[in-house]
Amino acid sequence: MKKLNYKILFSAFFLLTVSFSTVKSQDETPLDAPPQNFNQARRPNLLNELDLSQNQIQQIRRINADKKPLLREAQQKVREANRSLDQAIYTDDADETEIQTRLKAAQLAQAEVIKIRSATEFAVRRVLNSNQLVRFREIRQKFMERMENNLNQRKNRPLNAPNQRFINRQRKQRQNN
């Protein structure tokens, strides 16, 4: 349950920040421009769907610009703490107290990332008016359902499914030769 809540929080944050951080200024790219890569095509265009004003877009840009260096630094600390924990676990003479110390450091680093992400999402949420917030919740709910469906499909497919495409290609090539 705790893992699912973290995934939902991360997905919601990802949806918010990625959609808002890819905003270009008006003179660079129009808001209704077609998506430039495959991932953008599957993600909702929150700018159009929420009907954000230019002032709101600027506020969100500022929020993201302010939080981005903090988040990057916190993520780096998580990576370093995880590396340090791995080293403590797999050293020849592993010491349980050292492992516990490094585990706590990794947990604190991860907590800092969550704190920054949550603060960013909350700051963005405050920019939205009540109608936009209702619409955002609807969009987020649909996005989460799609994510869950994708996850369930991956879990339910046969273990050899990724390899099956490769095998089928090989068979076709042999038939053509």
C-alpha positions as a printed Julia matrix, in Angstrom:
177×3 Matrix{Float64}:
   0.0     0.0     0.0
   2.82    2.38    0.91
   4.55    1.54   -2.37
   1.37    2.27   -4.36
   0.91    5.65   -2.62
   4.51    6.56   -3.47
   3.94    5.56   -7.1
   0.79    7.66   -7.25
   2.55   10.65   -5.72
   5.49   10.27   -8.07
   3.25    9.83  -11.11
   1.15   12.85  -10.24
   4.25   14.94   -9.67
   5.78   13.66  -12.88
   2.63   14.51  -14.78
   2.6    18.01  -13.34
   6.24   18.93  -13.64
   6.97   17.34  -16.98
   3.93   18.9   -18.58
   4.59   22.32  -17.11
   8.35   22.31  -17.48
   8.19   21.64  -21.2
   6.32   24.87  -21.79
   8.03   27.07  -24.37
   7.62   30.8   -24.54
   4.91   32.06  -26.89
   7.28   33.22  -29.58
   9.16   29.89  -29.66
   6.43   27.27  -30.05
   2.65   27.62  -30.11
   0.78   25.84  -27.32
  -1.14   23.72  -29.81
   1.98   22.5   -31.64
   2.07   18.75  -32.3
   4.08   16.66  -29.85
   7.75   16.35  -30.71
   8.37   12.87  -29.35
   6.55    9.66  -28.55
   6.27   10.27  -24.8
   4.67   13.66  -25.25
   1.97   12.14  -27.43
   0.73    9.91  -24.59
   0.79   12.59  -21.92
  -2.09   15.06  -21.68
  -1.4    18.63  -22.76
  -2.21   20.3   -19.46
  -1.65   23.8   -20.78
  -4.46   23.45  -23.27
  -6.72   21.3   -21.15
  -6.48   23.49  -18.06
  -6.68   26.74  -20.03
  -3.88   28.4   -18.06
  -3.35   32.12  -18.37
   0.04   33.51  -19.35
   0.48   34.71  -15.77
  -0.17   31.19  -14.45
   2.28   29.72  -16.96
   4.94   32.2   -15.84
   4.29   31.4   -12.18
   4.64   27.69  -12.84
   7.83   28.25  -14.8
   9.24   30.23  -11.88
   8.28   27.5    -9.42
   9.94   24.85  -11.57
  13.03   26.99  -12.13
  13.38   27.61   -8.38
  12.89   23.98   -7.38
  14.85   22.31  -10.18
  18.34   22.89   -8.71
  17.16   21.79   -5.27
  15.61   18.65   -6.68
  18.66   17.86   -8.78
  20.93   18.21   -5.74
  18.62   16.08   -3.58
  18.47   13.38   -6.27
  22.26   13.39   -6.44
  22.39   12.88   -2.67
  20.01    9.92   -3.02
  22.26    8.35   -5.65
  25.35    8.9    -3.49
  23.62    7.54   -0.38
  22.45    4.45   -2.27
  25.97    3.86   -3.62
  27.37    4.25   -0.12
  24.78    1.82    1.24
  25.59   -0.71   -1.48
  29.29   -0.43   -0.69
  28.62   -1.04    3.0
  26.44   -4.06    2.22
  28.86   -5.7    -0.2
  32.17   -4.96    1.49
  34.23   -7.97    2.56
  33.86   -7.18    6.25
  30.27   -5.83    6.36
  29.37   -4.09    9.62
  25.67   -4.06   10.51
  25.84   -0.76   12.4
  27.52    0.9     9.4
  24.84   -0.51    7.11
  22.1     0.81    9.39
  23.77    4.24    9.48
  24.0     4.38    5.7
  20.44    3.08    5.36
  19.19    5.97    7.51
  21.18    8.4     5.38
  19.6     6.97    2.22
  16.13    7.23    3.76
  16.72   10.85    4.76
  17.98   11.68    1.28
  14.9    10.06   -0.28
  12.66   11.91    2.16
  14.23   15.19    1.04
  13.41   14.4    -2.6
   9.81   13.64   -1.67
   9.63   16.85    0.36
  10.88   18.97   -2.56
   8.57   17.27   -5.04
   5.58   17.67   -2.76
   6.37   21.33   -2.12
   6.68   21.91   -5.86
   3.41   20.19   -6.59
   1.66   22.1    -3.82
   3.03   25.41   -5.1
   1.78   24.59   -8.6
  -1.58   23.53   -7.17
  -1.96   26.94   -5.52
  -1.57   28.61   -8.93
  -4.62   26.79  -10.3
  -8.1    28.19   -9.81
 -10.92   25.95   -8.54
 -12.17   24.99  -12.04
  -8.64   24.16  -13.18
  -8.05   22.11  -10.06
 -11.2    20.06  -10.67
 -10.17   19.51  -14.29
  -6.63   18.61  -13.23
  -7.95   15.98  -10.81
 -10.02   14.44  -13.6
  -7.02   14.37  -15.96
  -4.79   12.95  -13.24
  -7.33   10.24  -12.42
  -7.5     9.16  -16.07
  -3.71    9.21  -16.28
  -3.4     7.08  -13.16
  -5.93    4.59  -14.52
  -3.92    4.32  -17.75
  -0.72    3.81  -15.74
  -2.39    1.07  -13.66
  -3.74   -0.62  -16.79
  -0.29   -0.55  -18.39
   1.26   -1.98  -15.23
  -1.36   -4.73  -15.05
  -0.85   -5.59  -18.71
   2.89   -5.9   -18.16
   2.35   -8.08  -15.1
  -0.1   -10.36  -16.9
   1.83  -10.94  -20.11
   3.77  -14.17  -20.52
   7.35  -14.08  -19.35
   8.67  -14.68  -22.84
   6.56  -11.95  -24.49
   9.43   -9.48  -25.01
  11.5   -12.2   -26.66
   8.62  -13.42  -28.79
   8.82  -10.38  -31.08
  12.5   -11.07  -31.65
  11.81  -14.73  -32.37
   9.03  -13.82  -34.8
  11.36  -11.45  -36.65
  13.98  -14.16  -36.93
  11.4   -16.59  -38.34
  10.28  -14.04  -40.93
  13.86  -13.41  -41.97
  14.49  -17.14  -42.38
  11.33  -17.5   -44.44
  12.37  -14.63  -46.7
  15.86  -16.08  -47.28
